[in-house]
Amino acid sequence: MTTTDATERDAPWGPPTAVSRGDSAAPLVVLLHGRGSRETEIIALADTLPPALSYAAVRAPIAEGPGFAWFANRGIGRPVPESLRATLDWFNAWLDEIAPPGRPVLLVGFSGGAAFAGGLVLDNPERFAGAAILYGTLPFDAGVPTTPARLAGVPVFVAQGEHDRVIPRELLDRTWHYLTSESGAPTIARRDPVGHGIATGALAGLAGWLAERSDYLARHGCPGREPVRWPTLPDGIPDRAGQRPRVSVTIPQQQTTDNSPPELQEKLFARLSTLDGVATGPSAISVPGARGFMLTGTHATGPEQAFLVPRAREFAHLHPGHDGSLHIALPVGLAADAIRHGWAVAHPLAGIRLTPGMVLVYGPRDERELDVVATIVSASHAWAAGRFTPATA
């Protein structure tokens, strides 16, 4: 273990006090303690997390009783924007020194540290390879963006206690809803029958999530978000009307409300079946009854990440009739755009076990939506067939 002590050299607080463990070349997991606590308490989490990673626990800069806080507070989970901004800048200056570009950084924040972790990743999503928001809230209305698709391509692990009496339920619910729907983040979310403390199952889930994310990064790297240009929609996609339907946060991911009428599902299947080089059959990855769209022979020249199941060359599948949604693979930039305009939600395992641009596209409710959904899926087909290269979009 190494320790870095704060000095008075740098305004306003001096460099952070941090304790660290692990190989300095490994992906870095930054542990952020709760309000009124300190770094020496949360570093103990490293003992239960994957040993192949590097860990740093950082002390918040604002003295508060026997511990420390990340920002001036307007109430639980409600940072003063100017205070949060100052702390974000202070932390990022330190992070840039110990984790230069190219070294993946994942954040794990508990309680007040969860709000700070959320502030960091919302402020600069491209800087972080993932974030865990444990028993806390995102810093809504505190000067960082919470717009649709803000966190597209950034995996998130969120854990909450069903009996938490420390964080207001309205903020926990708002955090849950944003992360699992419009944020664009591939989100593993769980609620356990505990209060304001980390459940055993949640800790095991966090360890597994960190291990799988770091393994994915080692094999594939961290893709950037490409410019948005739809090969099948030259004028871009329109906004989807109405509220987003409900989608399960568990695996298998399913659309549970506002489902597509069966006759439109069949029209969509027929249209997609006629795309060049496409064969249909049972999906190699989805639930029983899901129909997969696979490219055959020389048609499958796109990159591995253009497929839900690379070995089967499956780039999309249509879920059974009670659901009617689809899973498809898109470049991260187009996935973000589909989410932003209300047509899709990220898959929880995108960038963990599956391609980072995997999304669930809501089933069409009318003929107009049928046309839009078909053209969105056609973009996935074009990428898988090697007819579209996002990097040159």
ZAGU-287203 format. One record per residue (C-alpha): residue in three letters; x, y, z. Coordinates in steps of 0.05 Angstrom, whole numbers, padded with zeros to 5 digits, always signed. Example, Ala and Ser with C-alpha at 12.3 -4.5 7.8 and 13.67 -1.06 7.14 Angstrom:
REM ZAGU-287203
ALA+00246-00090+00156
SER+00273-00021+00143
REM end
This chain:
REM ZAGU-287203
MET+00000+00000+00000
THR+00024+00070-00016
THR-00001+00136+00013
THR+00001+00206-00016
ASP-00007+00262+00035
ALA-00038+00330+00021
THR+00005+00392+00024
GLU-00009+00466+00020
ARG+00024+00474-00049
ASP-00038+00474-00092
ALA-00101+00516-00084
PRO-00153+00508-00058
TRP-00139+00445-00017
GLY-00073+00417-00040
PRO-00067+00349-00075
PRO-00112+00294-00051
THR-00095+00246+00005
ALA-00100+00176-00025
VAL-00082+00105-00008
SER-00069+00056-00064
ARG-00060-00018-00076
GLY-00041-00058-00137
ASP-00002-00052-00201
SER+00003+00020-00227
ALA-00003-00005-00299
ALA-00070-00041-00287
PRO-00138-00008-00298
LEU-00150+00039-00240
VAL-00211+00033-00194
VAL-00221+00097-00153
LEU-00259+00086-00088
LEU-00298+00146-00063
HIS-00322+00144+00010
GLY-00387+00169+00039
ARG-00400+00237+00070
GLY-00368+00244+00139
SER-00321+00185+00126
ARG-00251+00179+00099
GLU-00207+00140+00051
THR-00180+00091+00103
GLU-00249+00061+00111
ILE-00268+00050+00038
ILE-00200+00022+00017
ALA-00221-00042+00054
LEU-00268-00056-00004
ALA-00206-00072-00046
ASP-00198-00137-00006
THR-00263-00163-00035
LEU-00254-00139-00107
PRO-00214-00168-00165
PRO-00140-00171-00147
ALA-00117-00159-00218
LEU-00140-00087-00215
SER-00107-00027-00183
TYR-00144+00012-00129
ALA-00139+00082-00101
ALA-00182+00109-00045
VAL-00185+00185-00042
ARG-00202+00230+00017
ALA-00254+00283+00002
PRO-00226+00354+00011
ILE-00278+00387+00057
ALA-00270+00373+00132
GLU-00336+00353+00165
GLY-00334+00330+00237
PRO-00288+00270+00244
GLY-00292+00257+00168
PHE-00295+00293+00102
ALA-00345+00313+00048
TRP-00341+00320-00028
PHE-00383+00384-00034
ALA-00423+00434+00004
ASN-00493+00406+00013
ARG-00563+00434+00003
GLY-00592+00371+00033
ILE-00576+00297+00025
GLY-00551+00285-00045
ARG-00562+00357-00067
PRO-00494+00390-00079
VAL-00483+00465-00085
PRO-00464+00471-00159
GLU-00404+00517-00147
SER-00377+00471-00093
LEU-00385+00409-00137
ARG-00350+00443-00195
ALA-00290+00462-00153
THR-00283+00392-00126
LEU-00290+00360-00195
ASP-00234+00404-00222
TRP-00190+00389-00162
PHE-00201+00314-00168
ASN-00191+00313-00244
ALA-00124+00349-00238
TRP-00100+00293-00192
LEU-00129+00238-00236
ASP-00095+00264-00298
GLU-00028+00255-00264
ILE-00037+00184-00240
ALA-00080+00158-00297
PRO-00058+00190-00363
PRO-00098+00178-00426
GLY-00099+00105-00445
ARG-00105+00078-00374
PRO-00178+00058-00360
VAL-00209+00089-00298
LEU-00270+00061-00263
LEU-00305+00097-00206
VAL-00337+00064-00145
GLY-00374+00113-00099
PHE-00414+00099-00036
SER-00468+00147-00009
GLY-00439+00218-00016
GLY-00383+00188-00057
ALA-00435+00159-00104
ALA-00461+00229-00118
PHE-00389+00252-00130
ALA-00376+00193-00176
GLY-00439+00209-00214
GLY-00417+00281-00220
LEU-00350+00260-00249
VAL-00378+00214-00301
LEU-00435+00260-00321
ASP-00387+00318-00328
ASN-00339+00280-00373
PRO-00366+00212-00395
GLU-00308+00199-00444
ARG-00258+00201-00386
PHE-00285+00139-00350
ALA-00292+00066-00368
GLY-00349+00055-00319
ALA-00379+00077-00253
ALA-00412+00043-00194
ILE-00465+00084-00157
LEU-00474+00050-00090
TYR-00530+00070-00041
GLY-00530+00142-00066
THR-00559+00189-00117
LEU-00535+00225-00178
PRO-00523+00300-00168
PHE-00585+00325-00203
ASP-00594+00400-00212
ALA-00521+00412-00192
GLY-00491+00438-00257
VAL-00474+00372-00291
PRO-00514+00348-00352
THR-00567+00294-00342
THR-00592+00295-00414
PRO-00615+00234-00453
ALA-00559+00188-00477
ARG-00507+00227-00436
LEU-00475+00162-00411
ALA-00482+00120-00475
GLY-00425+00070-00478
VAL-00406+00079-00404
PRO-00426+00017-00364
VAL-00456+00031-00295
PHE-00470-00013-00235
VAL-00522+00014-00187
ALA-00542-00016-00120
GLN-00595+00010-00072
GLY-00625-00011-00007
GLU-00700-00022-00004
HIS-00700+00004+00068
ASP-00651+00061+00059
ARG-00672+00118+00105
VAL-00611+00162+00094
ILE-00620+00179+00020
PRO-00689+00207+00003
ARG-00730+00155-00036
GLU-00748+00206-00089
LEU-00674+00215-00106
LEU-00660+00141-00105
ASP-00719+00130-00152
ARG-00698+00187-00198
THR-00627+00159-00201
TRP-00653+00089-00216
HIS-00699+00113-00271
TYR-00648+00157-00305
LEU-00593+00105-00305
THR-00636+00047-00329
SER-00671+00085-00384
GLU-00654+00152-00416
SER-00581+00159-00393
GLY-00558+00110-00447
ALA-00513+00074-00397
PRO-00512-00002-00400
THR-00535-00010-00328
ILE-00534-00069-00280
ALA-00584-00049-00226
ARG-00604-00083-00162
ARG-00644-00068-00099
ASP-00631-00110-00037
PRO-00672-00115+00028
VAL-00622-00074+00067
GLY-00616-00002+00092
HIS-00559+00045+00079
GLY-00504-00007+00075
ILE-00473-00052+00022
ALA-00509-00119+00017
THR-00467-00181+00010
GLY-00499-00198-00056
ALA-00487-00127-00082
LEU-00413-00131-00064
ALA-00407-00197-00100
GLY-00443-00168-00160
LEU-00397-00108-00160
ALA-00336-00153-00160
GLY-00362-00193-00219
TRP-00380-00130-00257
LEU-00310-00100-00247
ALA-00278-00165-00269
GLU-00320-00172-00331
ARG-00312-00099-00350
SER-00236-00101-00342
ASP-00233-00165-00382
TYR-00274-00133-00438
LEU-00228-00072-00439
ALA-00167-00117-00443
ARG-00195-00153-00503
HIS-00229-00096-00540
GLY-00208-00029-00512
CYS-00255+00029-00499
PRO-00290+00053-00562
GLY-00302+00127-00573
ARG-00368+00156-00594
GLU-00368+00167-00669
PRO-00401+00225-00707
VAL-00475+00211-00720
ARG-00492+00195-00792
TRP-00544+00143-00805
PRO-00529+00105-00869
THR-00603+00090-00878
LEU-00630+00157-00852
PRO-00594+00215-00886
ASP-00636+00267-00849
GLY-00628+00232-00782
ILE-00681+00198-00740
PRO-00742+00234-00713
ASP-00764+00236-00641
ARG-00808+00178-00618
ALA-00875+00203-00593
GLY-00897+00193-00521
GLN-00865+00164-00460
ARG-00813+00109-00463
PRO-00843+00041-00450
ARG-00821+00002-00389
VAL-00764-00046-00399
SER-00740-00098-00349
VAL-00674-00084-00313
THR-00660-00158-00307
ILE-00635-00208-00358
PRO-00668-00226-00404
GLN-00682-00153-00421
GLN-00754-00146-00445
GLN-00803-00091-00463
THR-00863-00097-00416
THR-00911-00041-00435
ASP-00937-00006-00498
ASN-00919-00067-00539
SER-00921-00073-00614
PRO-00985-00102-00644
PRO-00973-00174-00670
GLU-00989-00155-00742
LEU-00936-00101-00742
GLN-00885-00149-00713
GLU-00898-00196-00771
LYS-00892-00139-00822
LEU-00826-00118-00790
PHE-00800-00190-00791
ALA-00819-00197-00865
ARG-00785-00132-00884
LEU-00720-00147-00847
SER-00718-00218-00875
THR-00710-00189-00945
LEU-00645-00151-00929
ASP-00586-00174-00971
GLY-00552-00237-00947
VAL-00598-00247-00888
ALA-00620-00314-00862
THR-00669-00323-00805
GLY-00675-00375-00751
PRO-00677-00383-00675
SER-00634-00331-00641
ALA-00567-00358-00615
ILE-00570-00314-00553
SER-00642-00294-00537
VAL-00702-00325-00504
PRO-00741-00384-00535
GLY-00784-00358-00592
ALA-00738-00301-00610
ARG-00722-00298-00685
GLY-00652-00281-00705
PHE-00626-00244-00766
MET-00559-00272-00789
LEU-00513-00255-00847
THR-00491-00311-00892
GLY-00426-00327-00927
THR-00388-00269-00957
HIS-00440-00219-00936
ALA-00414-00218-00864
THR-00353-00173-00872
GLY-00365-00124-00815
PRO-00324-00121-00750
GLU-00337-00168-00692
GLN-00371-00113-00653
ALA-00424-00107-00707
PHE-00455-00173-00683
LEU-00493-00194-00622
VAL-00465-00264-00631
PRO-00403-00261-00675
ARG-00396-00337-00685
ALA-00468-00340-00710
ARG-00462-00274-00749
GLU-00527-00252-00714
PHE-00533-00176-00716
ALA-00606-00170-00692
HIS-00664-00211-00665
LEU-00738-00199-00656
HIS-00768-00220-00589
PRO-00830-00263-00583
GLY-00900-00235-00593
HIS-00915-00216-00521
ASP-00855-00169-00525
GLY-00843-00148-00597
SER-00779-00108-00586
LEU-00712-00122-00618
HIS-00640-00126-00597
ILE-00590-00100-00648
ALA-00517-00081-00652
LEU-00500-00009-00670
PRO-00437+00034-00668
VAL-00437+00070-00601
GLY-00451+00138-00633
LEU-00513+00112-00668
ALA-00535+00074-00607
ALA-00531+00139-00568
ASP-00572+00175-00621
ALA-00626+00122-00621
ILE-00631+00128-00545
ARG-00630+00204-00548
HIS-00689+00206-00595
GLY-00729+00156-00553
TRP-00726+00093-00596
ALA-00680+00050-00554
VAL-00648+00034-00487
ALA-00579+00004-00474
HIS-00571-00070-00458
PRO-00545-00080-00387
LEU-00487-00123-00411
ALA-00464-00079-00469
GLY-00389-00069-00461
ILE-00388-00121-00406
ARG-00400-00186-00444
LEU-00431-00160-00507
THR-00417-00108-00560
PRO-00417-00038-00530
GLY-00470-00011-00577
MET-00522-00065-00563
VAL-00591-00034-00552
LEU-00663-00056-00545
VAL-00704-00021-00597
TYR-00777-00012-00577
GLY-00828-00048-00621
PRO-00866-00005-00671
ARG-00937+00017-00653
ASP-00959+00041-00722
GLU-00938+00042-00794
ARG-00896+00105-00786
GLU-00857+00074-00729
LEU-00850+00010-00769
ASP-00812+00049-00823
VAL-00766+00082-00772
VAL-00751+00018-00734
ALA-00737-00019-00799
THR-00688+00034-00822
ILE-00653+00034-00753
VAL-00644-00042-00759
SER-00621-00032-00831
ALA-00563+00010-00804
SER-00543-00049-00761
HIS-00546-00093-00822
ALA-00503-00045-00863
TRP-00450-00044-00808
ALA-00449-00119-00802
ALA-00445-00127-00878
GLY-00385-00080-00882
ARG-00423-00028-00921
PHE-00416+00026-00867
THR-00355+00047-00829
PRO-00371+00092-00769
ALA-00300+00119-00764
THR-00308+00153-00832
ALA-00379+00177-00820
REM end
